[in-house]
Amino acid sequence: MYTYKIHLHQEEEGGYTAIVPALPGCITYGENVEEAITMAKEAIELYIEELKDRNELIPDDTNTLEYSVNLEVA
C-alpha cells in the first residue's frame, strides 16, 4: 500500500488542478473536487504502473509530514 498527498488548486476559470508532489509530473484536472481526486487516483495508478514496468523505485508520502503556515504580511 502506498500513501500520496494530493494538492488541489482551484483554477480561476473553474475546476481544480491536482498535483501529486511525490511523483514529479503527476498532474491532472477535474471539474470539481471529487472529480479531481478521482482523476488523481487514476494518474497515480498509471504512474506507478510505468515505474514498475521500468523496474524503478516507487516513492510515496508514508513518512512525509505536512503542515500549513499562515502568515500575515504588513
Jmol script that loads the backbone (N, CA, C; Angstrom):
load data "model"
ATOM      1  N   MET A   1       0.841  -1.184   0.000  1.00  0.00           N
ATOM      2  CA  MET A   1       0.000   0.000   0.000  1.00  0.00           C
ATOM      3  C   MET A   1       0.884   1.244   0.000  1.00  0.00           C
ATOM      4  N   TYR A   2       0.510   2.202  -0.810  1.00  0.00           N
ATOM      5  CA  TYR A   2       1.236   3.455  -0.922  1.00  0.00           C
ATOM      6  C   TYR A   2       0.348   4.603  -0.455  1.00  0.00           C
ATOM      7  N   THR A   3       0.970   5.647   0.062  1.00  0.00           N
ATOM      8  CA  THR A   3       0.259   6.834   0.525  1.00  0.00           C
ATOM      9  C   THR A   3       0.753   8.044  -0.257  1.00  0.00           C
ATOM     10  N   TYR A   4      -0.189   8.849  -0.749  1.00  0.00           N
ATOM     11  CA  TYR A   4       0.179  10.049  -1.503  1.00  0.00           C
ATOM     12  C   TYR A   4      -0.636  11.245  -1.054  1.00  0.00           C
ATOM     13  N   LYS A   5       0.014  12.373  -0.961  1.00  0.00           N
ATOM     14  CA  LYS A   5      -0.654  13.636  -0.708  1.00  0.00           C
ATOM     15  C   LYS A   5      -1.025  14.224  -2.076  1.00  0.00           C
ATOM     16  N   ILE A   6      -2.198  14.804  -2.138  1.00  0.00           N
ATOM     17  CA  ILE A   6      -2.663  15.441  -3.373  1.00  0.00           C
ATOM     18  C   ILE A   6      -2.934  16.910  -3.050  1.00  0.00           C
ATOM     19  N   HIS A   7      -2.332  17.796  -3.812  1.00  0.00           N
ATOM     20  CA  HIS A   7      -2.591  19.222  -3.652  1.00  0.00           C
ATOM     21  C   HIS A   7      -3.612  19.629  -4.710  1.00  0.00           C
ATOM     22  N   LEU A   8      -4.695  20.240  -4.260  1.00  0.00           N
ATOM     23  CA  LEU A   8      -5.727  20.718  -5.181  1.00  0.00           C
ATOM     24  C   LEU A   8      -5.659  22.235  -5.259  1.00  0.00           C
ATOM     25  N   HIS A   9      -5.626  22.735  -6.468  1.00  0.00           N
ATOM     26  CA  HIS A   9      -5.565  24.184  -6.688  1.00  0.00           C
ATOM     27  C   HIS A   9      -6.788  24.589  -7.502  1.00  0.00           C
ATOM     28  N   GLN A  10      -7.618  25.466  -6.921  1.00  0.00           N
ATOM     29  CA  GLN A  10      -8.804  25.939  -7.631  1.00  0.00           C
ATOM     30  C   GLN A  10      -8.388  26.912  -8.729  1.00  0.00           C
ATOM     31  N   GLU A  11      -8.805  26.631  -9.944  1.00  0.00           N
ATOM     32  CA  GLU A  11      -8.439  27.465 -11.087  1.00  0.00           C
ATOM     33  C   GLU A  11      -9.430  28.612 -11.259  1.00  0.00           C
ATOM     34  N   GLU A  12      -8.947  29.751 -11.713  1.00  0.00           N
ATOM     35  CA  GLU A  12      -9.795  30.929 -11.910  1.00  0.00           C
ATOM     36  C   GLU A  12     -10.929  30.653 -12.891  1.00  0.00           C
ATOM     37  N   GLU A  13     -10.638  29.872 -13.932  1.00  0.00           N
ATOM     38  CA  GLU A  13     -11.647  29.591 -14.951  1.00  0.00           C
ATOM     39  C   GLU A  13     -12.582  28.459 -14.536  1.00  0.00           C
ATOM     40  N   GLY A  14     -12.348  27.907 -13.347  1.00  0.00           N
ATOM     41  CA  GLY A  14     -13.185  26.823 -12.835  1.00  0.00           C
ATOM     42  C   GLY A  14     -12.428  25.513 -12.790  1.00  0.00           C
ATOM     43  N   GLY A  15     -12.867  24.630 -11.947  1.00  0.00           N
ATOM     44  CA  GLY A  15     -12.237  23.330 -11.825  1.00  0.00           C
ATOM     45  C   GLY A  15     -11.029  23.369 -10.916  1.00  0.00           C
ATOM     46  N   TYR A  16     -10.402  22.204 -10.791  1.00  0.00           N
ATOM     47  CA  TYR A  16      -9.275  22.048  -9.880  1.00  0.00           C
ATOM     48  C   TYR A  16      -8.145  21.287 -10.549  1.00  0.00           C
ATOM     49  N   THR A  17      -6.943  21.788 -10.373  1.00  0.00           N
ATOM     50  CA  THR A  17      -5.751  21.068 -10.793  1.00  0.00           C
ATOM     51  C   THR A  17      -5.289  20.256  -9.593  1.00  0.00           C
ATOM     52  N   ALA A  18      -4.971  18.980  -9.828  1.00  0.00           N
ATOM     53  CA  ALA A  18      -4.491  18.082  -8.777  1.00  0.00           C
ATOM     54  C   ALA A  18      -3.032  17.749  -9.063  1.00  0.00           C
ATOM     55  N   ILE A  19      -2.183  17.972  -8.064  1.00  0.00           N
ATOM     56  CA  ILE A  19      -0.747  17.725  -8.187  1.00  0.00           C
ATOM     57  C   ILE A  19      -0.346  16.724  -7.116  1.00  0.00           C
ATOM     58  N   VAL A  20       0.484  15.748  -7.514  1.00  0.00           N
ATOM     59  CA  VAL A  20       0.997  14.740  -6.583  1.00  0.00           C
ATOM     60  C   VAL A  20       2.491  15.012  -6.419  1.00  0.00           C
ATOM     61  N   PRO A  21       2.888  15.745  -5.369  1.00  0.00           N
ATOM     62  CA  PRO A  21       4.286  16.163  -5.222  1.00  0.00           C
ATOM     63  C   PRO A  21       5.304  15.017  -5.183  1.00  0.00           C
ATOM     64  N   ALA A  22       4.944  13.868  -4.649  1.00  0.00           N
ATOM     65  CA  ALA A  22       5.889  12.750  -4.548  1.00  0.00           C
ATOM     66  C   ALA A  22       6.185  12.118  -5.902  1.00  0.00           C
ATOM     67  N   LEU A  23       5.343  12.410  -6.902  1.00  0.00           N
ATOM     68  CA  LEU A  23       5.508  11.829  -8.233  1.00  0.00           C
ATOM     69  C   LEU A  23       5.675  12.968  -9.244  1.00  0.00           C
ATOM     70  N   PRO A  24       6.912  13.379  -9.499  1.00  0.00           N
ATOM     71  CA  PRO A  24       7.157  14.522 -10.391  1.00  0.00           C
ATOM     72  C   PRO A  24       6.431  14.389 -11.730  1.00  0.00           C
ATOM     73  N   GLY A  25       5.711  15.438 -12.087  1.00  0.00           N
ATOM     74  CA  GLY A  25       4.991  15.455 -13.355  1.00  0.00           C
ATOM     75  C   GLY A  25       3.613  14.817 -13.292  1.00  0.00           C
ATOM     76  N   CYS A  26       3.223  14.299 -12.128  1.00  0.00           N
ATOM     77  CA  CYS A  26       1.905  13.678 -11.971  1.00  0.00           C
ATOM     78  C   CYS A  26       0.907  14.780 -11.636  1.00  0.00           C
ATOM     79  N   ILE A  27       0.270  15.298 -12.678  1.00  0.00           N
ATOM     80  CA  ILE A  27      -0.647  16.425 -12.564  1.00  0.00           C
ATOM     81  C   ILE A  27      -1.877  16.109 -13.405  1.00  0.00           C
ATOM     82  N   THR A  28      -3.057  16.429 -12.875  1.00  0.00           N
ATOM     83  CA  THR A  28      -4.287  16.195 -13.623  1.00  0.00           C
ATOM     84  C   THR A  28      -5.294  17.275 -13.261  1.00  0.00           C
ATOM     85  N   TYR A  29      -6.512  17.134 -13.737  1.00  0.00           N
ATOM     86  CA  TYR A  29      -7.519  18.178 -13.579  1.00  0.00           C
ATOM     87  C   TYR A  29      -8.893  17.541 -13.412  1.00  0.00           C
ATOM     88  N   GLY A  30      -9.775  18.225 -12.679  1.00  0.00           N
ATOM     89  CA  GLY A  30     -11.163  17.803 -12.561  1.00  0.00           C
ATOM     90  C   GLY A  30     -12.071  19.009 -12.502  1.00  0.00           C
ATOM     91  N   GLU A  31     -13.299  18.839 -12.949  1.00  0.00           N
ATOM     92  CA  GLU A  31     -14.273  19.929 -12.942  1.00  0.00           C
ATOM     93  C   GLU A  31     -14.672  20.337 -11.528  1.00  0.00           C
ATOM     94  N   ASN A  32     -14.557  19.390 -10.561  1.00  0.00           N
ATOM     95  CA  ASN A  32     -14.868  19.676  -9.159  1.00  0.00           C
ATOM     96  C   ASN A  32     -13.893  18.882  -8.288  1.00  0.00           C
ATOM     97  N   VAL A  33     -13.967  19.052  -6.977  1.00  0.00           N
ATOM     98  CA  VAL A  33     -13.014  18.400  -6.075  1.00  0.00           C
ATOM     99  C   VAL A  33     -13.086  16.877  -6.215  1.00  0.00           C
ATOM    100  N   GLU A  34     -14.295  16.337  -6.211  1.00  0.00           N
ATOM    101  CA  GLU A  34     -14.464  14.884  -6.314  1.00  0.00           C
ATOM    102  C   GLU A  34     -13.838  14.332  -7.591  1.00  0.00           C
ATOM    103  N   GLU A  35     -14.098  14.981  -8.709  1.00  0.00           N
ATOM    104  CA  GLU A  35     -13.544  14.532  -9.984  1.00  0.00           C
ATOM    105  C   GLU A  35     -12.024  14.682  -9.999  1.00  0.00           C
ATOM    106  N   ALA A  36     -11.509  15.761  -9.438  1.00  0.00           N
ATOM    107  CA  ALA A  36     -10.055  15.967  -9.398  1.00  0.00           C
ATOM    108  C   ALA A  36      -9.381  14.862  -8.588  1.00  0.00           C
ATOM    109  N   ILE A  37      -9.980  14.455  -7.473  1.00  0.00           N
ATOM    110  CA  ILE A  37      -9.418  13.371  -6.663  1.00  0.00           C
ATOM    111  C   ILE A  37      -9.475  12.051  -7.420  1.00  0.00           C
ATOM    112  N   THR A  38     -10.594  11.779  -8.079  1.00  0.00           N
ATOM    113  CA  THR A  38     -10.726  10.562  -8.884  1.00  0.00           C
ATOM    114  C   THR A  38      -9.681  10.525  -9.987  1.00  0.00           C
ATOM    115  N   MET A  39      -9.503  11.647 -10.661  1.00  0.00           N
ATOM    116  CA  MET A  39      -8.514  11.722 -11.738  1.00  0.00           C
ATOM    117  C   MET A  39      -7.098  11.562 -11.188  1.00  0.00           C
ATOM    118  N   ALA A  40      -6.835  12.111  -9.994  1.00  0.00           N
ATOM    119  CA  ALA A  40      -5.514  11.975  -9.381  1.00  0.00           C
ATOM    120  C   ALA A  40      -5.227  10.513  -9.049  1.00  0.00           C
ATOM    121  N   LYS A  41      -6.216   9.802  -8.513  1.00  0.00           N
ATOM    122  CA  LYS A  41      -6.028   8.380  -8.209  1.00  0.00           C
ATOM    123  C   LYS A  41      -5.676   7.601  -9.473  1.00  0.00           C
ATOM    124  N   GLU A  42      -6.380   7.887 -10.553  1.00  0.00           N
ATOM    125  CA  GLU A  42      -6.107   7.217 -11.823  1.00  0.00           C
ATOM    126  C   GLU A  42      -4.700   7.554 -12.329  1.00  0.00           C
ATOM    127  N   ALA A  43      -4.324   8.826 -12.225  1.00  0.00           N
ATOM    128  CA  ALA A  43      -2.994   9.247 -12.669  1.00  0.00           C
ATOM    129  C   ALA A  43      -1.899   8.571 -11.834  1.00  0.00           C
ATOM    130  N   ILE A  44      -2.118   8.451 -10.531  1.00  0.00           N
ATOM    131  CA  ILE A  44      -1.152   7.785  -9.646  1.00  0.00           C
ATOM    132  C   ILE A  44      -0.997   6.323 -10.045  1.00  0.00           C
ATOM    133  N   GLU A  45      -2.109   5.647 -10.289  1.00  0.00           N
ATOM    134  CA  GLU A  45      -2.062   4.236 -10.687  1.00  0.00           C
ATOM    135  C   GLU A  45      -1.260   4.061 -11.973  1.00  0.00           C
ATOM    136  N   LEU A  46      -1.504   4.921 -12.957  1.00  0.00           N
ATOM    137  CA  LEU A  46      -0.771   4.840 -14.226  1.00  0.00           C
ATOM    138  C   LEU A  46       0.713   5.145 -14.029  1.00  0.00           C
ATOM    139  N   TYR A  47       1.007   6.115 -13.185  1.00  0.00           N
ATOM    140  CA  TYR A  47       2.389   6.499 -12.900  1.00  0.00           C
ATOM    141  C   TYR A  47       3.128   5.321 -12.271  1.00  0.00           C
ATOM    142  N   ILE A  48       2.504   4.693 -11.270  1.00  0.00           N
ATOM    143  CA  ILE A  48       3.121   3.551 -10.583  1.00  0.00           C
ATOM    144  C   ILE A  48       3.319   2.386 -11.549  1.00  0.00           C
ATOM    145  N   GLU A  49       2.337   2.151 -12.395  1.00  0.00           N
ATOM    146  CA  GLU A  49       2.443   1.094 -13.402  1.00  0.00           C
ATOM    147  C   GLU A  49       3.677   1.308 -14.273  1.00  0.00           C
ATOM    148  N   GLU A  50       3.885   2.549 -14.690  1.00  0.00           N
ATOM    149  CA  GLU A  50       5.046   2.881 -15.525  1.00  0.00           C
ATOM    150  C   GLU A  50       6.348   2.664 -14.757  1.00  0.00           C
ATOM    151  N   LEU A  51       6.392   3.069 -13.487  1.00  0.00           N
ATOM    152  CA  LEU A  51       7.597   2.846 -12.679  1.00  0.00           C
ATOM    153  C   LEU A  51       7.890   1.354 -12.535  1.00  0.00           C
ATOM    154  N   LYS A  52       6.851   0.558 -12.322  1.00  0.00           N
ATOM    155  CA  LYS A  52       7.025  -0.896 -12.199  1.00  0.00           C
ATOM    156  C   LYS A  52       7.566  -1.483 -13.503  1.00  0.00           C
ATOM    157  N   ASP A  53       7.021  -1.029 -14.643  1.00  0.00           N
ATOM    158  CA  ASP A  53       7.486  -1.516 -15.945  1.00  0.00           C
ATOM    159  C   ASP A  53       8.964  -1.208 -16.167  1.00  0.00           C
ATOM    160  N   ARG A  54       9.443  -0.108 -15.583  1.00  0.00           N
ATOM    161  CA  ARG A  54      10.846   0.295 -15.730  1.00  0.00           C
ATOM    162  C   ARG A  54      11.723  -0.228 -14.595  1.00  0.00           C
ATOM    163  N   ASN A  55      11.112  -0.996 -13.683  1.00  0.00           N
ATOM    164  CA  ASN A  55      11.826  -1.515 -12.501  1.00  0.00           C
ATOM    165  C   ASN A  55      12.461  -0.389 -11.685  1.00  0.00           C
ATOM    166  N   GLU A  56      11.730   0.717 -11.557  1.00  0.00           N
ATOM    167  CA  GLU A  56      12.213   1.868 -10.792  1.00  0.00           C
ATOM    168  C   GLU A  56      11.574   1.886  -9.406  1.00  0.00           C
ATOM    169  N   LEU A  57      12.235   2.565  -8.481  1.00  0.00           N
ATOM    170  CA  LEU A  57      11.734   2.733  -7.131  1.00  0.00           C
ATOM    171  C   LEU A  57      10.404   3.489  -7.153  1.00  0.00           C
ATOM    172  N   ILE A  58       9.461   3.063  -6.336  1.00  0.00           N
ATOM    173  CA  ILE A  58       8.163   3.724  -6.251  1.00  0.00           C
ATOM    174  C   ILE A  58       8.131   4.560  -4.971  1.00  0.00           C
ATOM    175  N   PRO A  59       8.253   5.886  -5.107  1.00  0.00           N
ATOM    176  CA  PRO A  59       8.233   6.753  -3.926  1.00  0.00           C
ATOM    177  C   PRO A  59       6.806   6.924  -3.413  1.00  0.00           C
ATOM    178  N   ASP A  60       6.669   7.273  -2.137  1.00  0.00           N
ATOM    179  CA  ASP A  60       5.364   7.635  -1.600  1.00  0.00           C
ATOM    180  C   ASP A  60       5.539   8.610  -0.442  1.00  0.00           C
ATOM    181  N   ASP A  61       4.433   9.003   0.163  1.00  0.00           N
ATOM    182  CA  ASP A  61       4.438  10.012   1.220  1.00  0.00           C
ATOM    183  C   ASP A  61       4.240   9.423   2.611  1.00  0.00           C
ATOM    184  N   THR A  62       4.479   8.133   2.781  1.00  0.00           N
ATOM    185  CA  THR A  62       4.245   7.488   4.075  1.00  0.00           C
ATOM    186  C   THR A  62       4.947   8.214   5.214  1.00  0.00           C
ATOM    187  N   ASN A  63       6.169   8.655   5.006  1.00  0.00           N
ATOM    188  CA  ASN A  63       6.948   9.293   6.065  1.00  0.00           C
ATOM    189  C   ASN A  63       7.006  10.813   5.926  1.00  0.00           C
ATOM    190  N   THR A  64       6.069  11.383   5.191  1.00  0.00           N
ATOM    191  CA  THR A  64       6.048  12.821   4.978  1.00  0.00           C
ATOM    192  C   THR A  64       5.025  13.469   5.898  1.00  0.00           C
ATOM    193  N   LEU A  65       5.462  14.480   6.613  1.00  0.00           N
ATOM    194  CA  LEU A  65       4.558  15.269   7.436  1.00  0.00           C
ATOM    195  C   LEU A  65       4.177  16.510   6.646  1.00  0.00           C
ATOM    196  N   GLU A  66       2.963  16.971   6.862  1.00  0.00           N
ATOM    197  CA  GLU A  66       2.519  18.156   6.149  1.00  0.00           C
ATOM    198  C   GLU A  66       1.967  19.160   7.157  1.00  0.00           C
ATOM    199  N   TYR A  67       2.279  20.411   6.939  1.00  0.00           N
ATOM    200  CA  TYR A  67       1.849  21.465   7.847  1.00  0.00           C
ATOM    201  C   TYR A  67       1.623  22.729   7.046  1.00  0.00           C
ATOM    202  N   SER A  68       0.559  23.425   7.336  1.00  0.00           N
ATOM    203  CA  SER A  68       0.276  24.697   6.676  1.00  0.00           C
ATOM    204  C   SER A  68       0.636  25.849   7.612  1.00  0.00           C
ATOM    205  N   VAL A  69       1.243  26.861   7.057  1.00  0.00           N
ATOM    206  CA  VAL A  69       1.645  28.035   7.830  1.00  0.00           C
ATOM    207  C   VAL A  69       0.890  29.238   7.291  1.00  0.00           C
ATOM    208  N   ASN A  70       0.241  29.987   8.177  1.00  0.00           N
ATOM    209  CA  ASN A  70      -0.439  31.219   7.792  1.00  0.00           C
ATOM    210  C   ASN A  70       0.395  32.396   8.276  1.00  0.00           C
ATOM    211  N   LEU A  71       0.689  33.308   7.366  1.00  0.00           N
ATOM    212  CA  LEU A  71       1.486  34.482   7.699  1.00  0.00           C
ATOM    213  C   LEU A  71       0.700  35.732   7.383  1.00  0.00           C
ATOM    214  N   GLU A  72       0.785  36.681   8.262  1.00  0.00           N
ATOM    215  CA  GLU A  72       0.177  37.977   7.993  1.00  0.00           C
ATOM    216  C   GLU A  72       1.302  38.922   7.607  1.00  0.00           C
ATOM    217  N   VAL A  73       1.254  39.430   6.401  1.00  0.00           N
ATOM    218  CA  VAL A  73       2.307  40.311   5.893  1.00  0.00           C
ATOM    219  C   VAL A  73       1.824  41.751   5.992  1.00  0.00           C
ATOM    220  N   ALA A  74       2.675  42.591   6.593  1.00  0.00           N
ATOM    221  CA  ALA A  74       2.321  44.003   6.784  1.00  0.00           C
ATOM    222  C   ALA A  74       2.577  44.797   5.535  1.00  0.00           C
TER     223      ALA A  74
END
end "model"
wireframe off; spacefill off
backbone 0.3
color backbone group
